[in-house]
Amino acid sequence: MAKNPIQFIEEVRLEVSKVTWPTWKEVWITTAMVVVMIALASVFFLVADQVIGWIVRTVLGLGL
């Protein structure tokens, strides 16, 4: 059952008007939280990689 394109656009506009959009403050806060979590995860994986690499080198006798 194909709909009229104009009717479809009107329905889309109606649905979009129901959306609760975030404020700029909310956008900046959530963006900052994402950046902080990325930084923390990066540091965690860097440390984990270094520790695991040290353990592997030690077990294989490659450590100095």
C-alpha positions in Angstrom: 0.0 0.0 0.0 2.0 3.0 -1.3 1.3 6.3 0.2 1.3 9.7 -1.3 4.8 11.3 -0.9 3.2 14.6 0.3 1.2 12.7 2.9 4.4 10.8 4.0 6.3 14.1 4.4 3.4 15.5 6.5 3.4 12.5 8.7 7.2 12.7 9.1 6.9 16.4 10.2 4.2 15.4 12.7 6.4 12.7 14.2 9.5 15.0 14.3 7.5 17.6 16.1 6.9 15.0 18.9 10.6 14.5 19.5 12.1 16.0 22.6 15.4 17.5 21.4 18.3 18.0 23.9 19.4 21.4 24.9 22.8 22.7 24.0 23.9 22.3 27.6 22.9 18.6 27.5 24.7 18.1 24.2 27.9 19.6 25.6 27.8 17.7 28.9 27.2 14.4 27.1 30.0 15.2 24.6 32.4 16.0 27.4 31.5 12.7 29.2 32.2 10.7 26.0 35.6 12.4 25.5 36.5 11.7 29.2 35.4 8.1 28.9 37.5 7.7 25.7 40.5 9.1 27.4 40.1 6.8 30.4 39.6 3.8 28.2 42.7 4.7 26.2 44.8 5.0 29.3 43.5 1.7 30.6 44.2 -0.2 27.4 47.7 1.4 27.1 48.6 0.3 30.7 47.0 -3.2 30.1 48.9 -3.6 26.9 52.2 -2.6 28.5 51.7 -5.0 31.4 50.6 -7.9 29.2 53.6 -7.3 26.9 56.0 -7.2 29.9 54.5 -10.5 31.2 54.8 -12.2 27.7 58.5 -11.0 27.3 59.3 -12.2 30.8 57.7 -15.7 30.3 59.5 -16.1 26.9 62.8 -14.9 28.4 63.0 -11.9 26.1 63.0 -9.4 29.0 66.2 -7.7 30.0 
